[in-house]
Amino acid sequence: MNLNQYLNEIENSNRFAKRIGVPLPSVSHWRHNKRQVPLAKALLIESATNGLVTRKELRPDDWQTWWPELAKKEQTDSEKAA
């Protein structure tokens, strides 16, 4: 689930922005891919959405760089499935 889907289906933008302590325009920019979610906020959003919106979804181009443990887990999971 991406951030836009989450905000459309589960929680409105204004409430979500207040809950995670960021200005509403920031949430609007992130949900419409006008600005990249900052690293610290990606982890906060993943936690605030109980994992429904992931760091990988929020930062698809560089999540492996910042969270290598997720890449290792993904590799381990795929090896177990093989």
PyMOL commands that set and color helices and strands:
alter all, ss='L'
color gray80, all
select helices_A, chain A and resi 3-9+13-20+24-31+39-48+55-58+63-66+68-81
alter helices_A, ss='H'
color red, helices_A
deselect
rebuild
show_as cartoon
